[in-house]
C-alpha cells in the first residue's frame, strides 16, 4: 500500500483552521450553530465545577492532552451529556489516539443523533483506527456537508485511502473526483491520486492478463511494459503480434514507427519507420502524429515540398499542434519562403510560450525578413527561457506532458 500522509501534520492543520471555541461542547465542527450542553446530570458542587473549568480551560487553549483527564472525569460523572462525550472523543483524536476516540464519539451520537461534529470525528477516527468498512459510510455521507475546508480535505483523503484498503477502487475514485475539484493542485491530493490510479492500472492489467492472456490487449500491455523498460526489440515483436491479431487497430503502426526511430537511424530503419507511418495513415487517414513524423523525416532529408505537405495535413487535422507549426515554419524558411514561416511560428509561440525552439525559430524567421528588433526580442526570450530550463531533463519535459512526437531542436534551418 502507498505511504500514508502524515496524520500529525494534518491534525495540526485542522487544529489551526478550526475554531476551537466553536468546537467546545457543541455540534459545530462543520460550521453548525453551537449548542450548550445540558448540565442536568452533572453534580452541582465545587469539585464538579473545578473539573468543568479545568477541562474547558485546557480545550480553549488547544491543549487536548491536558484536557483528557478532566474530560474522562466529566464523562464518568455525567455519562449522559453528549457534548462531554464528543469533547473527549475530539481530544483523543487530536492527541493521536483515534481508537480511543471511537467509543465516546459513538456514545455522543447515540445520545444526540444530530450531533454533526461527533459524526465527523467518528468517521475520521474509524478510518485512522483501520476500521475502514465502518468509516466509509460516514466519510462518504459527510464529506459534502463539511464546511471547514481542512476537515473536508482530511476526510476525503482518509476516504480515498480507506476505499483502496478495502479494495473498493471506484469509491476511491469518487473521493478523488471531489478532492481534485475542491483542492486542485494540492500536493497531498495529487500524491494520493498518483498512487490510487497507479494501483488501479496495476490491478486492471493483472485482471486482463489473468482472464484474457491470449488477447491482443494482453500483448499490447506486454508491449507497453517492454517499451517502458527500454527493451525495444522485444516491444516491437509484441506490437507486431498485436497487429497480426487485429491489423486495423488504430495507433499500433504509429507506435512501431516511433520505436523504430528510437534506435539507430540507418537507411533501412528509416524506410521501415516510414512504411509504418504510412500504414497508420491508411488505417487512420486523419492522424496528425503520423503526418508530423513523415514531415520531420522529409525535412531532415531536405525534401522541402514533401515536408510542407505532411506538416500541412497534420495541421489541417489538428490546427493547434505546436510541433507541426514549428516544423512547418522551419521547412518554409529552409525552402526560401521565410515570410510565410512567420505566422505558424508566431502561433507556436502563442500556444507554447515557454518553448525554446519556437522562440529561437521565430527569431531566425524575423531576421530573414528584416524584422531585426523583433528578432532580438525573441532571441532574448529564448536565452532567458534557456537559463530557466537548463536544469530540466528531457525525460521529465517529454514524459510528464505526454508528448508523443519527436522533440524539436533549436538549430537554425538548413
N, C-alpha and C positions, 0 to 999 in steps of 0.2 A: 504494500500500500504506500502511496506517496506520503511524503513528510507532512506533518500537520503544522499549520500556522501556530506561532507562539500564542498560547492561551493567556499567558501572563500579560503580554503586551496588549492583547486585545481587551482583556478585562480593564487594563489601565486606561485605554482609550474610552471605553464605555463609562468608566468611573468619572473621567474628566468631563465628558459631554452630558451625562445625565445630571439632572438637578437633584442632589441628594435630599434636599429638604422636601422635594415633591414626592420622592420615593418613600420617605419615612411614614410608617404607619398609614399607608394609603394604597389605593389601587392605581397609582398614576404613572407607572413606569413607561407606559406608551403615550402619555400625554393626557390621560383622563383626569377628570376633576378629583382632587384629593377627598378622601372620606375620613372622618375622625373615628378612631377605634372606640368601641364600646368598652367602658371600664366597669361594667356592671358586675362582672365576676372577679374583679381584682380586689383583694382585701384593702380596705381604706385605713391604712396605718402608716406611720413614718417609715418603717422598714420597707414597705412596698413602694412608697414614694421615692425612696433612695434608689431602689433598683430601677424604677422607671427613669429617673433622672440620669443615672449612670448610663443606661442603655441608649437613651435618646441623645445624650450629650456626645457619646462616642460616635453615634451614627451621623450626627450633624457635622462632626469633624472628618467624617470619612474613615474613621479608624475602626474598621469592621472587626479586626481581631480583638480589640479591646471591648467591643460591644457584645461579642458572643457570650461570655459568661453571664452577663446581666440578662441577655435575651433568653438564654436557657432557663434562668430562674423565672423569668416572666412567663414563659410558656408552660412551666410547671405550676406556677401559682394561678395562672388564668388560661387553662388549656383551650377554652372556647373563644378566645379572641383571635379572629382570623388575621388581623393586622400584625400581631406579635409573631404569629407563625410565619407569615410572609417575610417579616423583617429578619427573622432568624435564618430562613432559607436564603435570603439575599446575602446576608453576612457570610454564611458558609460558602456560598458561590463565589463571592468576591475574594475570599481568602484561599481559593483553590481547593475547596472541599465539596465538589459537586455531588458526590454520593450522599453526603450527609444533608445536602440541601433538598434532596428529593422529598423526604418524608414531611418536613414542615410545609413545603410548598403544596404537597398533595392535601395536607390537612387544612391549609388555608382555603384551598379551592372547595373542599368538602363543606367547610363552614360557610363559605361565601362563593358560590359558583360563578358569580360575575366578576370576581377579583382578577382583573386582567394581568396585573404585574406578577401575581403569583403564577399564573398560567405561563407567561413568557419565560420566567426563570425556571419553571419546572421543565419546559421543553429544552432549554439550554442545558440544564443540569443533567437531564436524562442523556442528552447527546454526549456530553463530556464524561459521563459515567460509563459510556459504552453501551447503553441500552437504546440502540438506535431504532429498533422496531417500535418501542414505546414513544420515542422522541419525535419521530417523523410526523405523526398526525398533528401534534401541537405546532411544530415548526411550519408545516405546510398551511395550516389554518391561520396562524397568527402573523406570518410574515407580511402580508399586505396591509394589516391594520396597525403595525407598529410605527409610531410617528417619529421616534428618535432614530436618526439615520444610522448611528453607530451600532445600536442594538439590533436594528433590522439587518445591517450588514453582517454582524456576528451570527445572527440566527440563520441567515441564508448560507453562509459558509459552512456552519455546522450541519445544515440540512443537506447540502451537496455531499459533504464528507460521509454523513450517515447513509445517504441513499446508495453510495458506492459500496459502503461497508456491508450492506445487506443485499448487494447485487441487484439493486433497482435502478439501473442506469438511466432510464428515461425520467425518473423522478429527480435524479441529479441534474439532468439537462434542464428541467423546468426551473429548478433553483438558479442555475447558471444564467438562464434567459432573463430572469428577473434581476439578478445581481449585475449582469453586464448592462442592463438598461438603467438601473438605479445608480451604479457606481462604475461608469465607463473609465477604463484605463487605470483602475485601482490595482496596485501590484499584487495584493493577496488574491483578488478575484481572478486576475489573469493567470496567476500561478496555479490556482486550483483548476481553472478552466483547462490549462495546458495538460494537467495530469488526468483529469476526467476524460477529456476527449482522446488522449493517448491510450488510456485503458479501454475506452470504448472501441477504438480502432483495433487494438490488440485482440480484444475478445471477439470482435466480429470476424477478423481474419482467421482466428483459431476455429471458430464455428464453420467458416467456409471450408477450411482445409479438412475438417472432420466430416462434414456432411456431403461435400461435393469435391473430393480430392482430385477427380479427373476432369473437372470442368475447365473451360478456358479461363474463367475468373480465377481459379486456383493457380493456374500457370501464370496469369498476369500478376497476381500477388507475389509469387516467387520471383518473377522477373523484376518487379519494382524493388524487392528486398535486395536482390543481387546487384541491381543498379546502384542502390544507396550504399552498398558495401564496396563499390568500385570494381566489382567482378564483371567487367564489361562483356567479354566473350560469352560467359555463361548467361548473362542477362539477354544478350542478342539471341542466343539459342532458344531461351524461354519465350521471348516475344515472337519468334518465328513459329513456335508451337501454337501460340495463341492464334496467329494468322492462319495456320493450317486448319484450325478448328472453326474459325469464323473469318473468312477472307475479307469480308466487308466491314469489319469492326473499325469504327472511326477512331483515329488517333494512334493506331499501332504503327503504321508506316512512318508517321512523323517521329514517333519515339525511336524507331530503328534508325532513321536518318540522323537524328541528333546523337545517338550513341556512336554511330559510325564516325561522325565528325569529332567526337570527344577524344579519339585516339590520333595516331599519326596520319596526317592527311596526304597520302600519296595519290597518284592519279587514279589508281584502281578504287581506293576508298572513296574519293570524291565522286567518282562516277556511280558507285553503289549507293551513296547517300542521295545523289541527285535523283536516281531512279525511285528511291523510297519516297521522297517528297512529291515526285510526280504521281506515284501510285496513290499517295494520300489525297491528292487533288482529284484523282479520278473517283475516289470514294466520297470525298467531301470537297466539292469544287470551290466552295467559298472560304476555305481555310486560310486565314491571313498568315498564320505562323509558317506554314509550308511555303507560301508565296514569298514571305520575308527571307526564309533560308535560301531559296533559289535566287532571290535578288542579291543576297550577300555573296553567294558563290559566283554569280555573274560579275558583280562589282570587283571582287578580288581578282577575277580573271581578266578584268578590264574590258569586259564586253558591255559597254555602257547602255546600249539600246535594250538588251535583254534585262539588265538590272533595272532600268527605268520601268519596263513593262511589268516586271514582277512586283516591284515596290508599289507601283500604281494600283495593281489589282489588290494587293494587301490592304491598301488604304481605302479602296472602294468598299471592301468588306468591313474594315474597322478604321474609320476616319481618325480616331484619336489613338493611334498606335505609334507612340513616340519613337521606337527604334526604327520603324519603317519610314517615318518622316525624316529621321536623321540619315538613314541610308539613301533615301531619295535625294536629299539635299547634297550629300557628298557626291553622289553619282552625277547630279546636274552640274556641279562645279567642275568635276573631272571631265565632263563631256563638253565643257566650254559654254555652259548655259547658266553662269553664276546668277544673273538677275532672277531667273526662275527658282533658284535654290533658296532665296531669302525667305519667302513665305512659309514653306514647310519647316525650315529651321526655326523661324520665329514661333511657329505653332508648337514645335517640340519644346522650346524653352518655356512657353506658357504652361504646357502640360506638365513638364518636369523642371521646375525652376532650380532644382539642386543638381541637375545633370551636368557634369563636367564636359562631356562630349558635345552636348547641344550648344553650350556657350562657346566652346572652342571653335566648333564648325561654323557657328553663326558669325563669330569674329572673322574667320577666314573668308566667308562669303561676303561680308560687308567690305572687307579690304579689297576684294576682287572687283567690287562695283564702285569703289571710290568713296565709300562712306567711312572715312578713317576715324572720325570721332566716335561713332557707334562701335566700330571695330575695337578701339581701345577700351571702351566701356565693357564690352563683352569679354575681352581678354582679362581685364582686371577682375571681373566677376569669376571667371574661370580660375584665376590664381587664388582668389580668396576662398573659393569652394575647395580647391585642391588642398590648401593649407588645413582646412577643417576636416577633410575626409581622408587625409593621407594615412591615418592610423586604422581606418576601417578595412577589414579584409574582404576580398572578393566573395568568399563563401557566404559571409553574413549579408553582404549587399544584394547578392542574387538569390540566396536561399530563402530568406525570410519574406521577400516581396513576391516570390513565386514567379520570377521572370524566367520564361521557358525559352527565350530567344538568345542568340549569341550576343554577348556583350559588345557594344560598340566601343571603338577605340578613338582616341582624340587625335590621331595622327592626321596631318593635312591630306587632302585628296591627292590622288596620283596625278 
